[in-house]
Amino acid sequence: MDKQRGFTLIELMVVIGIIAILSAIGIPAYQNYLRKAALTDLLQTFVPYRTAIELCALDHGGLTPCDGGSNGIPSPTTTRYSPP
């Protein structure tokens, strides 16, 4: 007599339940990671602006003559996180 091979319905349901639990934990953690990465990228985009504005303010004694595209301050650009 041949013995049947395979998984029972209960075993398959247990595996599906485990995958669902791991997904419920993993997907929000991954989304949080993406948000943090976007924030870090955004903050790193502003580093050249901050440095140039600080140098311009020190050279001119204030922020009034410090505009984008002049005095070493980069012109405004767009990133994948900012609107065009």
N, C-alpha and C positions, 0 to 999 in steps of 0.2 A: 504494500500500500504506500503510495507516494504521500509525503508530508507536504502540505502547502506552505509556501514561504511568503512573507510579506508583513506589513504592519497592520495592527488592529486599528479600528476607528478611535479608540481611546488614546492610543499612542500618538496618532496624528493630531488629535485635538490638544494633547498636552504640548506637543511641539509648537503648534500654532499659537497656543496661549503664551508660551515662553517668548516666542518671536514678537508677539503683540506687546508684552510687558517691556521687553528690551527696546522696542521702537518707541513706546510711550516715554521712556526715559531718554533715549538717545536723540530724538528729533528736536525737542526743545533745547537740549544742551548744544546741539549743533547750530541752531538758529541764534542762540545767545553768543556763540563763538563768532558767527558771521557779523553780528552787530558790533561786537568789540573790535573786530578787524576793520570794519568800516570806519569806526570812530578813530582808531589809531591812524588809518590812512588819511582821514580828514585832518587830524591834528598835525601830521607830518607835512601836509600840504601847506600849512600856514607858517612853518618854520622860516622859510626864506623871507616871507612878508614881515614877520616879526623882527627878524634881524635887521632888515633894510630900514624899517620904520624907526627902530631904536637908533641906528646910526644916523639917519636923517635928522631925527629930533635932537640928537646930541650936536650935530654939525650946525643946525639952524636955530637952536634954542627953543624949539617948539614943534608942534605937529602941523601947523598951518601950511607950510610949503611942501609938505610931504604927500604927494599924490601918486597914484598908481601909474607906472610907466615913466616916472621921472625920479631923479635923485637916487638911482639905483634900486628903486622899488619895482619889483616885477609887475608887469601888466596882469590884469585879472585873467585867469584861465578857468577852464571847466575840468572837472574830474568826473569819474563815473558816478559819484555820489552827489554832485551838485548840479542844479539845473543849468542848461546851456544859456 
